[in-house]
Amino acid sequence: MPKVVVTGGSGKAGKACVRELKAHGYDVFSVDRVKPAEEFCPSIQADLADYGQALDTLSAVERCPHEVEGVVHLVAIPDSRVFTNSVTFENNVMSTYNVFEASTRLGGSRTWCGPQARRSWESSSTSRLHTCLWTRSMPGGLKAPTC
């Protein structure tokens, strides 16, 4: 059974994504800074805005006996009114960069990015983009959850 990592699996879109992937037979692993209210799948708490934690988390998953088909990156502060703009920007850009960088260094699992993280990344002045797939479809032709 193919494994998919969902970052932000405790959030609104993340929970919907985890449920949808599991319903379609995927082995799902969730990563978030907060513990999920309900355990739908194995999970770990990590701050992906920290590159060391991102690399450690994804490398642990990559060593699992199941092949990792991809990473669905939904980690982002979705609303700029929760934290200051600089905190929101730094979290969203750094977590996105770290997930793509770690995934690339660990063998290049396909990575999908949610809209909040994508907007922050695209508005950054960072010019170093990785081979990644900006798409609205996920593994197996599933559509990204809407919230």
DSSP file (Angstrom, degrees, kcal/mol; ACC not computed):
  #  RESIDUE AA STRUCTURE BP1 BP2  ACC     N-H-->O    O-->H-N    N-H-->O    O-->H-N    TCO  KAPPA ALPHA  PHI   PSI    X-CA   Y-CA   Z-CA
    1    1 A M              0   0    0      0, 0.0    66,-0.1     0, 0.0    25,-0.1   0.000 360.0 360.0 360.0 127.6    0.0    0.0    0.0
    2    2 A P        -     0   0    0      0, 0.0    25,-2.9     0, 0.0     2,-0.4  -0.347 360.0-134.9 -68.3 144.2    1.5    3.4   -1.0
    3    3 A K  E     -ab  27  68A   0     64,-2.6    66,-3.1    23,-0.2    67,-1.0  -0.817  18.5-171.6-101.8 137.9    2.4    5.8    1.8
    4    4 A V  E     -ab  28  70A   0     23,-2.3    25,-2.1    -2,-0.4     2,-0.5  -0.997  14.0-144.8-127.7 132.5    1.6    9.5    1.7
    5    5 A V  E     -ab  29  71A   0     65,-2.3    67,-3.3    -2,-0.4     2,-0.6  -0.837  11.7-162.0 -95.1 130.4    2.9   12.0    4.2
    6    6 A V  E >   -ab  30  72A   0     23,-2.8    25,-2.5    -2,-0.5     3,-0.8  -0.952   3.6-157.1-114.2 113.7    0.4   14.8    5.0
    7    7 A T  E 3  S+ab  31  73A   0     65,-2.4    67,-1.5    -2,-0.6    25,-0.2  -0.717  83.7  27.0 -86.1 141.1    2.0   17.9    6.6
    8    8 A G  T >  S+     0   0    0     23,-3.4     3,-1.8    -2,-0.4     6,-0.5   0.768  75.8 155.9  78.6  26.2   -0.5   19.9    8.6
    9    9 A G  T <   +     0   0    0     22,-1.1     9,-0.1    -3,-0.8    23,-0.1   0.618  66.0  57.8 -64.4 -13.7   -2.6   16.8    9.2
   10   10 A S  T 3  S+     0   0    0     21,-0.2    -1,-0.3    24,-0.1    27,-0.2   0.568  92.5  89.5 -91.1 -10.0   -4.2   18.2   12.3
   11   11 A G  S <> S-     0   0    0     -3,-1.8     4,-2.9     1,-0.1     5,-0.2  -0.180  94.8 -95.7 -81.6 177.4   -5.6   21.3   10.5
   12   12 A K  H  > S+     0   0    0      1,-0.2     4,-1.5     2,-0.2     5,-0.1   0.950 125.5  35.0 -59.4 -54.5   -8.9   21.7    8.8
   13   13 A A  H  > S+     0   0    0      1,-0.2     4,-2.4     2,-0.2    -1,-0.2   0.870 116.6  57.2 -68.8 -35.9   -7.7   20.8    5.3
   14   14 A G  H  > S+     0   0    0     -6,-0.5     4,-2.9     2,-0.2    -2,-0.2   0.911 105.4  48.6 -62.5 -44.5   -5.2   18.3    6.6
   15   15 A K  H  X S+     0   0    0     -4,-2.9     4,-2.5    -7,-0.2    -1,-0.2   0.916 112.9  48.3 -62.0 -42.8   -7.9   16.2    8.4
   16   16 A A  H  X S+     0   0    0     -4,-1.5     4,-2.3    -5,-0.2    -2,-0.2   0.902 112.8  48.9 -63.6 -40.2  -10.0   16.2    5.3
   17   17 A C  H  X S+     0   0    0     -4,-2.4     4,-2.8     2,-0.2     5,-0.2   0.928 110.6  49.7 -64.9 -46.3   -7.0   15.2    3.2
   18   18 A V  H  X S+     0   0    0     -4,-2.9     4,-2.5     1,-0.2     5,-0.2   0.936 112.7  47.4 -58.8 -47.7   -6.0   12.4    5.6
   19   19 A R  H  X S+     0   0    0     -4,-2.5     4,-2.4     1,-0.2    -1,-0.2   0.921 113.2  48.4 -59.8 -44.7   -9.6   11.0    5.6
   20   20 A E  H  X S+     0   0    0     -4,-2.3     4,-1.1     2,-0.2    -2,-0.2   0.919 112.6  47.0 -64.6 -45.0   -9.8   11.1    1.8
   21   21 A L  H ><>S+     0   0    0     -4,-2.8     5,-2.4     1,-0.2     3,-0.6   0.923 113.3  48.7 -63.7 -43.7   -6.5    9.4    1.3
   22   22 A K  H ><5S+     0   0    0     -4,-2.5     3,-1.9     1,-0.2    -1,-0.2   0.892 106.7  56.6 -63.1 -39.0   -7.3    6.7    3.8
   23   23 A A  H 3<5S+     0   0    0     -4,-2.4    -1,-0.2     1,-0.3    -2,-0.2   0.768 106.8  51.1 -63.2 -24.8  -10.7    6.1    2.2
   24   24 A H  T <<5S-     0   0    0     -4,-1.1    -1,-0.3    -3,-0.6    -2,-0.2   0.169 127.3 -97.5-100.1  16.8   -8.8    5.5   -1.1
   25   25 A G  T < 5S+     0   0    0     -3,-1.9    -3,-0.2     1,-0.3     2,-0.2   0.573  72.6 145.1  88.2  10.1   -6.5    2.9    0.4
   26   26 A Y      < -     0   0    0     -5,-2.4     2,-0.8    -6,-0.1    -1,-0.3  -0.554  52.0-127.2 -82.5 147.9   -3.4    5.0    1.1
   27   27 A D  E     -a    3   0A   0    -25,-2.9   -23,-2.3    -2,-0.2     2,-0.4  -0.863  38.9-160.5 -88.9 111.7   -1.1    4.4    4.1
   28   28 A V  E     -a    4   0A   0     -2,-0.8     2,-0.4   -25,-0.2   -23,-0.2  -0.781  19.5-170.5-108.5 140.8   -1.0    8.0    5.6
   29   29 A F  E     -a    5   0A   0    -25,-2.1   -23,-2.8    -2,-0.4     2,-0.3  -0.999  16.1-150.2-126.7 127.2    1.4    9.5    8.0
   30   30 A S  E     -ac   6  43A   0     12,-2.6    14,-1.9    -2,-0.4     2,-0.4  -0.781  10.9-170.6-105.3 141.7    0.6   12.9    9.5
   31   31 A V  E     +ac   7  44A   0    -25,-2.5   -23,-3.4    -2,-0.3   -22,-1.1  -0.998  22.7 140.9-128.6 129.9    3.1   15.7   10.6
   32   32 A D  E     - c   0  45A   0     12,-1.8    14,-1.5    -2,-0.4    15,-0.1  -0.982  56.7-118.2-159.5 160.7    2.0   18.8   12.5
   33   33 A R  S    S+     0   0    0     -2,-0.3     2,-0.3    12,-0.3    14,-0.1   0.769 101.2  55.4 -72.8 -25.1    3.1   21.1   15.3
   34   34 A V  S    S-     0   0    0     12,-0.1   -24,-0.1    10,-0.1    10,-0.1  -0.833  93.8-107.8-112.3 148.5    0.0   20.1   17.3
   35   35 A K        -     0   0    0     -2,-0.3    -2,-0.1     1,-0.1     2,-0.0  -0.497  44.3-106.4 -69.3 135.9   -1.2   16.7   18.3
   36   36 A P        -     0   0    0      0, 0.0    -1,-0.1     0, 0.0     3,-0.1  -0.368  15.5-135.6 -64.9 142.7   -4.3   15.7   16.3
   37   37 A A  S    S+     0   0    0    -27,-0.2     2,-0.4     1,-0.2   -27,-0.0   0.869  96.5  27.9 -64.6 -36.5   -7.6   15.8   18.3
   38   38 A E  S    S-     0   0    0    -28,-0.0     2,-1.1     3,-0.0    -1,-0.2  -0.987  85.2-127.7-126.4 137.3   -8.4   12.4   16.8
   39   39 A E        +     0   0    0     -2,-0.4     4,-0.0     1,-0.2    -4,-0.0  -0.727  39.7 157.5 -87.2  99.5   -5.9    9.8   15.6
   40   40 A F  S    S-     0   0    0     -2,-1.1    -1,-0.2     1,-0.2   -12,-0.1   0.660  72.5  -7.8 -90.4 -19.7   -6.8    8.9   12.1
   41   41 A C  S    S-     0   0    0     -3,-0.2    -1,-0.2   -14,-0.1   -12,-0.1  -0.958  96.4 -60.7-162.8 168.9   -3.3    7.7   11.2
   42   42 A P        +     0   0    0      0, 0.0   -12,-2.6     0, 0.0     2,-0.3  -0.341  62.9 177.0 -58.7 144.7    0.2    7.5   12.7
   43   43 A S  E     -c   30   0A   0    -14,-0.2     2,-0.3    -7,-0.0   -12,-0.2  -0.956  24.3-156.2-148.5 165.4    1.5   11.0   13.4
   44   44 A I  E     -c   31   0A   0    -14,-1.9   -12,-1.8    -2,-0.3     2,-0.5  -0.989  22.0-125.5-141.7 147.8    4.4   13.0   14.7
   45   45 A Q  E     +c   32   0A   0     -2,-0.3     2,-0.3   -14,-0.2   -12,-0.3  -0.841  45.2 147.0 -94.7 127.7    4.7   16.5   16.1
   46   46 A A        -     0   0    0    -14,-1.5     2,-0.9    -2,-0.5   -12,-0.1  -0.983  49.0-125.7-157.6 148.8    7.3   18.6   14.4
   47   47 A D    >   -     0   0    0     -2,-0.3     3,-1.7     1,-0.1     7,-0.3  -0.861  22.2-169.2 -97.3 102.5    7.9   22.2   13.5
   48   48 A L  T 3  S+     0   0    0     -2,-0.9    50,-0.2     1,-0.3    -1,-0.1   0.549  78.6  76.4 -75.5  -6.4    8.7   22.1    9.8
   49   49 A A  T 3  S+     0   0    0     49,-0.1     2,-0.6    48,-0.1    -1,-0.3   0.625  85.3  75.9 -72.9 -12.4    9.8   25.7    9.7
   50   50 A D  S <> S-     0   0    0     -3,-1.7     4,-2.3     1,-0.1     3,-0.4  -0.901  79.0-150.8 -99.1 116.3   13.0   24.2   11.3
   51   51 A Y  H  > S+     0   0    0     -2,-0.6     4,-3.0     1,-0.2     5,-0.3   0.871  93.5  55.7 -58.6 -39.9   15.0   22.5    8.6
   52   52 A G  H  > S+     0   0    0      1,-0.2     4,-2.4     2,-0.2    -1,-0.2   0.909 110.2  45.3 -60.0 -42.1   16.5   19.9   11.0
   53   53 A Q  H  > S+     0   0    0     -3,-0.4     4,-2.7    -6,-0.3     5,-0.2   0.892 113.0  50.8 -69.1 -38.5   13.1   18.8   12.1
   54   54 A A  H  X S+     0   0    0     -4,-2.3     4,-2.5    -7,-0.3     5,-0.3   0.941 113.7  44.3 -62.8 -47.0   11.8   18.7    8.6
   55   55 A L  H  X S+     0   0    0     -4,-3.0     4,-2.3     2,-0.2     5,-0.2   0.921 115.4  47.8 -64.0 -44.8   14.7   16.6    7.4
   56   56 A D  H  X S+     0   0    0     -4,-2.4     4,-1.8    -5,-0.3    -2,-0.2   0.918 113.8  47.2 -62.4 -45.1   14.6   14.3   10.5
   57   57 A T  H  X S+     0   0    0     -4,-2.7     4,-1.7     1,-0.2    -2,-0.2   0.947 116.2  42.0 -64.2 -50.2   10.8   13.8   10.1
   58   58 A L  H  X S+     0   0    0     -4,-2.5     4,-2.7    -5,-0.2    -1,-0.2   0.836 112.4  54.3 -70.3 -31.2   10.8   13.0    6.4
   59   59 A S  H  X S+     0   0    0     -4,-2.3     4,-1.3    -5,-0.3    -1,-0.2   0.873 106.8  51.9 -69.8 -34.0   13.9   10.8    6.6
   60   60 A A  H  < S+     0   0    0     -4,-1.8    -2,-0.2    -5,-0.2    -1,-0.2   0.902 113.6  43.9 -65.7 -39.8   12.2    8.7    9.3
   61   61 A V  H >< S+     0   0    0     -4,-1.7     3,-1.9     1,-0.2    -2,-0.2   0.905 108.7  57.3 -70.4 -41.5    9.2    8.3    7.1
   62   62 A E  H 3< S+     0   0    0     -4,-2.7    -1,-0.2     1,-0.3    -2,-0.2   0.786 102.1  56.8 -61.4 -27.1   11.3    7.6    4.0
   63   63 A R  T 3< S+     0   0    0     -4,-1.3    -1,-0.3    -5,-0.1    -2,-0.2   0.495  82.0 115.1 -83.6  -2.3   13.0    4.7    5.8
   64   64 A C  S <  S-     0   0    0     -3,-1.9     4,-0.1    -4,-0.2   -61,-0.1  -0.269  81.7-113.6 -64.1 155.7    9.6    3.0    6.4
   65   65 A P  S    S+     0   0    0      0, 0.0     2,-0.3     0, 0.0    -1,-0.1   0.742  97.6  78.9 -65.6 -21.1    9.1   -0.3    4.6
   66   66 A H  S    S-     0   0    0     -5,-0.1     2,-0.3     1,-0.1    -2,-0.1  -0.644  92.1-110.2 -86.8 145.7    6.4    1.2    2.5
   67   67 A E        -     0   0    0     -2,-0.3   -64,-2.6   -66,-0.1     2,-0.8  -0.565  27.4-128.0 -72.5 133.0    7.3    3.3   -0.5
   68   68 A V  E     -b    3   0A   0     -2,-0.3   -64,-0.2    -6,-0.2    42,-0.2  -0.750  23.6-173.8 -84.3 114.5    6.5    7.0    0.0
   69   69 A E  E     -     0   0A   0    -66,-3.1    41,-0.8    -2,-0.8     2,-0.3   0.817  58.7 -38.5 -79.1 -31.1    4.5    8.0   -3.0
   70   70 A G  E     -bd   4 110A   0    -67,-1.0   -65,-2.3    39,-0.2     2,-0.4  -0.994  47.4-108.4-178.1 174.1    4.4   11.7   -2.1
   71   71 A V  E     -bd   5 111A   0     39,-2.7    41,-3.1    -2,-0.3     2,-0.8  -0.990  17.9-155.6-122.9 126.8    4.1   14.5    0.4
   72   72 A V  E     -bd   6 112A   0    -67,-3.3   -65,-2.4    -2,-0.4     2,-0.9  -0.908  17.0-154.1-101.6 108.9    1.0   16.6    0.6
   73   73 A H  E     +bd   7 113A   0     39,-4.0    41,-3.2    -2,-0.8    44,-0.2  -0.739  36.8 146.4 -94.0 103.5    2.2   19.9    2.1
   74   74 A L        +     0   0    0    -67,-1.5     2,-0.5    -2,-0.9   -60,-0.2   0.250  27.3 127.1-117.1   8.7   -0.6   21.7    3.9
   75   75 A V        +     0   0    0     20,-0.1     2,-0.3   -61,-0.0   -67,-0.1  -0.561  35.0 117.1 -70.2 121.0    1.4   23.2    6.8
   76   76 A A  S    S-     0   0    0     -2,-0.5    41,-0.1    40,-0.1    40,-0.1  -0.893  71.3-109.6-174.3 150.2    0.7   26.9    6.8
   77   77 A I        -     0   0    0     11,-0.3    15,-0.1    -2,-0.3    -2,-0.0  -0.837  37.6-161.4 -82.4 112.0   -0.8   29.6    9.0
   78   78 A P        +     0   0    0      0, 0.0     2,-0.5     0, 0.0    -1,-0.1   0.661  67.4  48.4 -77.4 -15.4   -3.9   30.1    6.9
   79   79 A D    >>  -     0   0    0      1,-0.1     3,-1.7    -3,-0.1     4,-0.5  -0.980  64.3-151.3-132.6 123.2   -5.0   33.5    8.3
   80   80 A S  T 34 S+     0   0    0     -2,-0.5     8,-0.1     1,-0.3     7,-0.1   0.575  93.4  69.4 -69.8  -6.9   -2.7   36.5    8.7
   81   81 A R  T 34 S+     0   0    0      1,-0.2    -1,-0.3     3,-0.1     3,-0.1   0.508  86.1  67.2 -89.1  -3.1   -4.8   37.8   11.6
   82   82 A V  T <4 S+     0   0    0     -3,-1.7     2,-0.2     1,-0.1    -1,-0.2   0.915 116.6   6.2 -79.5 -45.4   -3.7   34.9   13.9
   83   83 A F  S  < S-     0   0    0     -4,-0.5    -1,-0.1     1,-0.1     0, 0.0  -0.737 100.0 -72.7-125.3 174.0   -0.1   36.0   14.1
   84   84 A T     >  -     0   0    0     -2,-0.2     4,-2.5     1,-0.1     5,-0.2  -0.284  48.9-108.6 -64.5 159.2    1.8   39.1   12.9
   85   85 A N  H  > S+     0   0    0      1,-0.2     4,-2.8     2,-0.2     5,-0.2   0.885 118.7  52.7 -58.3 -40.2    2.5   39.2    9.2
   86   86 A S  H  > S+     0   0    0      2,-0.2     4,-2.5     1,-0.2    -1,-0.2   0.895 110.1  47.5 -66.9 -38.2    6.2   38.6    9.6
   87   87 A V  H  > S+     0   0    0      2,-0.2     4,-2.6     1,-0.2     5,-0.2   0.931 114.1  47.3 -65.9 -45.3    5.5   35.4   11.7
   88   88 A T  H  X S+     0   0    0     -4,-2.5     4,-2.6     2,-0.2   -11,-0.3   0.937 114.6  46.3 -60.9 -47.8    3.0   34.1    9.2
   89   89 A F  H  X S+     0   0    0     -4,-2.8     4,-2.8    -5,-0.2     5,-0.4   0.939 113.9  47.4 -61.2 -49.2    5.3   34.8    6.3
   90   90 A E  H  X S+     0   0    0     -4,-2.5     4,-2.4    -5,-0.2     5,-0.4   0.930 114.5  46.4 -61.3 -46.2    8.3   33.3    7.9
   91   91 A N  H  X S+     0   0    0     -4,-2.6     4,-2.4    -5,-0.2     5,-0.3   0.947 116.4  43.8 -60.8 -49.4    6.5   30.1    9.0
   92   92 A N  H  X S+     0   0    0     -4,-2.6     4,-1.5    -5,-0.2    -2,-0.2   0.899 118.9  41.4 -68.6 -41.1    4.8   29.6    5.7
   93   93 A V  H  X S+     0   0    0     -4,-2.8     4,-2.8    -5,-0.2     5,-0.2   0.943 117.9  45.5 -72.0 -47.0    7.8   30.2    3.5
   94   94 A M  H  X S+     0   0    0     -4,-2.4     4,-2.9    -5,-0.4     5,-0.2   0.906 113.1  48.9 -66.4 -41.1   10.3   28.4    5.6
   95   95 A S  H  X S+     0   0    0     -4,-2.4     4,-2.3    -5,-0.4    -1,-0.2   0.911 113.6  47.8 -65.0 -38.9    8.2   25.3    6.2
   96   96 A T  H  X S+     0   0    0     -4,-1.5     4,-2.3    -5,-0.3     5,-0.2   0.951 114.1  45.9 -65.4 -48.6    7.4   25.1    2.4
   97   97 A Y  H  X S+     0   0    0     -4,-2.8     4,-3.0     1,-0.2     5,-0.2   0.938 113.9  49.6 -57.2 -47.4   11.1   25.5    1.5
   98   98 A N  H  X S+     0   0    0     -4,-2.9     4,-2.8     1,-0.2     5,-0.3   0.885 110.3  49.1 -63.5 -40.5   12.2   22.9    4.2
   99   99 A V  H  X S+     0   0    0     -4,-2.3     4,-2.4    -5,-0.2    -1,-0.2   0.936 115.6  43.3 -65.8 -45.5    9.6   20.3    3.1
  100  100 A F  H  X S+     0   0    0     -4,-2.3     4,-2.3    -5,-0.2    -2,-0.2   0.916 116.4  47.7 -66.5 -41.8   10.6   20.6   -0.6
  101  101 A E  H  X S+     0   0    0     -4,-3.0     4,-2.6    -5,-0.2    -2,-0.2   0.941 114.5  45.2 -63.8 -48.2   14.3   20.7    0.2
  102  102 A A  H  X S+     0   0    0     -4,-2.8     4,-1.7    -5,-0.2     6,-0.2   0.915 113.6  50.2 -63.3 -42.6   14.2   17.7    2.5
  103  103 A S  H  <>S+     0   0    0     -4,-2.4     5,-2.9    -5,-0.3     6,-0.7   0.904 111.9  48.2 -62.4 -41.4   12.0   15.7    0.1
  104  104 A T  H ><5S+     0   0    0     -4,-2.3     3,-1.3     4,-0.2    -2,-0.2   0.928 112.3  48.1 -64.4 -46.0   14.4   16.5   -2.7
  105  105 A R  H 3<5S+     0   0    0     -4,-2.6    -1,-0.2     1,-0.3    -2,-0.2   0.777 109.5  54.7 -66.8 -25.8   17.5   15.5   -0.7
  106  106 A L  T 3<5S-     0   0    0     -4,-1.7    -1,-0.3    -5,-0.2    -2,-0.2   0.292 139.9 -66.1 -94.4  11.2   15.8   12.3    0.4
  107  107 A G  T < 5S-     0   0    0     -3,-1.3    -3,-0.2    -5,-0.1    -2,-0.2   0.428  72.3 -87.9 122.9  -0.6   15.0   11.0   -3.0
  108  108 A G      < -     0   0    0     -5,-2.9    -4,-0.2    -6,-0.2    -5,-0.1   0.891  47.5-168.0  75.0  41.8   12.5   13.5   -4.5
  109  109 A S        -     0   0    0     -6,-0.7   -39,-0.2     1,-0.1    -1,-0.1  -0.334  40.5 -94.9 -54.1 143.8    9.1   12.2   -3.4
  110  110 A R  E     -d   70   0A   0    -41,-0.8   -39,-2.7   -42,-0.2     2,-0.4  -0.422  46.9-156.2 -62.7 139.0    6.5   14.1   -5.4
  111  111 A T  E     -d   71   0A   0    -41,-0.2    22,-1.1    -3,-0.1     2,-0.4  -0.979  10.9-164.3-127.5 128.9    5.3   17.0   -3.3
  112  112 A W  E     -d   72   0A   0    -41,-3.1   -39,-4.0    -2,-0.4     2,-0.4  -0.857  13.0-148.1-108.9 146.8    2.0   18.8   -3.5
  113  113 A C  E     -d   73   0A   0     20,-0.4   -39,-0.2    -2,-0.4    22,-0.2  -0.953   8.9-129.5-124.1 132.1    1.5   22.1   -1.9
  114  114 A G     >  -     0   0    0    -41,-3.2     4,-2.3    -2,-0.4     5,-0.2  -0.263  33.7-103.7 -71.4 163.9   -1.7   23.6   -0.4
  115  115 A P  H  > S+     0   0    0      0, 0.0     4,-2.5     0, 0.0     5,-0.2   0.837 114.9  51.8 -63.8 -37.6   -2.9   27.1   -1.4
  116  116 A Q  H  > S+     0   0    0      2,-0.2     4,-1.9     1,-0.2     5,-0.2   0.947 114.9  41.8 -66.6 -46.7   -1.8   29.0    1.8
  117  117 A A  H  > S+     0   0    0      1,-0.2     4,-2.4     2,-0.2    -1,-0.2   0.893 114.4  53.3 -65.5 -38.7    1.8   27.7    1.7
  118  118 A R  H  X S+     0   0    0     -4,-2.3     4,-2.9     2,-0.2     5,-0.2   0.923 107.4  50.0 -63.6 -44.9    1.9   28.2   -2.1
  119  119 A R  H  X S+     0   0    0     -4,-2.5     4,-1.5     1,-0.2    -1,-0.2   0.919 112.8  46.9 -61.1 -43.3    0.9   31.8   -2.0
  120  120 A S  H  < S+     0   0    0     -4,-1.9     4,-0.5     2,-0.2    -1,-0.2   0.917 114.1  47.8 -64.2 -42.3    3.5   32.6    0.7
  121  121 A W  H >< S+     0   0    0     -4,-2.4     3,-1.2     1,-0.2     5,-0.2   0.929 111.8  48.9 -64.7 -45.7    6.2   30.8   -1.3
  122  122 A E  H 3< S+     0   0    0     -4,-2.9    -1,-0.2     1,-0.3    -2,-0.2   0.778 110.1  52.0 -67.8 -25.9    5.4   32.4   -4.6
  123  123 A S  T 3< S+     0   0    0     -4,-1.5    -1,-0.3    -5,-0.2    -2,-0.2   0.534  91.4  99.8 -87.8  -4.7    5.3   35.9   -3.0
  124  124 A S  S <  S-     0   0    0     -3,-1.2    -3,-0.0    -4,-0.5   -35,-0.0  -0.335  79.3-126.3 -77.0 162.9    8.8   35.4   -1.4
  125  125 A S  S    S+     0   0    0     -2,-0.1     2,-0.3     2,-0.0    -1,-0.1   0.373  70.9 123.4 -88.3   5.3   11.9   36.8   -3.0
  126  126 A T        -     0   0    0     -5,-0.2    -2,-0.1     1,-0.2     0, 0.0  -0.517  39.1-175.2 -69.9 126.2   13.5   33.4   -3.0
  127  127 A S        +     0   0    0     -2,-0.3     2,-1.2     1,-0.1    -1,-0.2   0.575  54.5  98.6 -98.5 -10.5   14.6   32.4   -6.5
  128  128 A R        +     0   0    0      0, 0.0     2,-0.3     0, 0.0    -1,-0.1  -0.653  52.7 176.9 -84.4  98.7   15.7   28.9   -5.8
  129  129 A L        -     0   0    0     -2,-1.2     2,-0.2   -29,-0.0    -2,-0.0  -0.748  17.1-140.5-100.7 150.8   12.8   26.7   -6.8
  130  130 A H        -     0   0    0     -2,-0.3     2,-1.3     1,-0.0   -29,-0.1  -0.628  34.5 -86.6-105.4 164.1   13.0   22.9   -6.6
  131  131 A T  S    S+     0   0    0     -2,-0.2     2,-0.3   -31,-0.1    -1,-0.0  -0.589  75.5 143.2 -70.2 101.1   11.6   20.3   -9.0
  132  132 A C        -     0   0    0     -2,-1.3     2,-0.7   -22,-0.1   -20,-0.1  -0.906  52.4-116.3-140.0 165.6    8.2   20.1   -7.5
  133  133 A L        -     0   0    0    -22,-1.1     2,-0.9    -2,-0.3   -20,-0.4  -0.895  17.7-164.4-113.0 105.6    4.7   19.7   -8.7
  134  134 A W        +     0   0    0     -2,-0.7     2,-0.3   -22,-0.1   -22,-0.1  -0.801  39.9 137.5 -85.8 110.1    2.3   22.6   -8.2
  135  135 A T        -     0   0    0     -2,-0.9   -22,-0.3   -22,-0.2    -2,-0.1  -0.966  59.9-138.1-150.4 162.4   -1.0   20.9   -8.8
  136  136 A R  S    S+     0   0    0     -2,-0.3     8,-2.1   -24,-0.1     2,-0.3   0.494  85.1  80.3-101.0  -6.7   -4.5   20.7   -7.5
  137  137 A S  B     -E  143   0B   0      6,-0.2     6,-0.2     7,-0.0     3,-0.1  -0.774  65.0-158.8-101.0 149.7   -4.7   16.9   -7.9
  138  138 A M    >   -     0   0    0      4,-3.4     3,-1.5    -2,-0.3     4,-0.3  -0.474  42.8 -42.6-115.0-175.6   -3.1   14.5   -5.4
  139  139 A P  G >  S+     0   0    0      0, 0.0     3,-1.2     0, 0.0    -1,-0.2  -0.140 125.9  16.0 -51.9 140.8   -2.0   10.9   -5.6
  140  140 A G  G 3  S-     0   0    0      1,-0.2    -2,-0.0    -3,-0.1    -3,-0.0   0.647 130.3 -69.7  72.6  15.2   -4.3    8.6   -7.4
  141  141 A G  G <  S+     0   0    0     -3,-1.5    -1,-0.2     1,-0.2     2,-0.0   0.565  87.1 154.3  80.7   7.9   -6.2   11.4   -9.1
  142  142 A L    <   -     0   0    0     -3,-1.2    -4,-3.4    -4,-0.3     2,-0.3  -0.368  43.2-121.2 -67.2 150.0   -7.8   12.6   -5.9
  143  143 A K  B     -E  137   0B   0     -6,-0.2    -6,-0.2     1,-0.1     3,-0.1  -0.723  30.3-100.7 -92.6 144.1   -8.8   16.3   -5.8
  144  144 A A        -     0   0    0     -8,-2.1    -1,-0.1    -2,-0.3    -8,-0.0  -0.334  46.2-104.1 -59.7 139.8   -7.4   18.5   -3.1
  145  145 A P        -     0   0    0      0, 0.0     2,-0.4     0, 0.0    -1,-0.1  -0.343  31.4-142.3 -67.3 147.6   -9.8   19.1   -0.3
  146  146 A T              0   0    0      1,-0.1    -3,-0.0    -3,-0.1  -130,-0.0  -0.849 360.0 360.0-107.9 148.8  -11.6   22.5   -0.2
  147  147 A C              0   0    0     -2,-0.4    -1,-0.1  -131,-0.0  -135,-0.0   0.360 360.0 360.0-134.1 360.0  -12.3   24.3    3.0
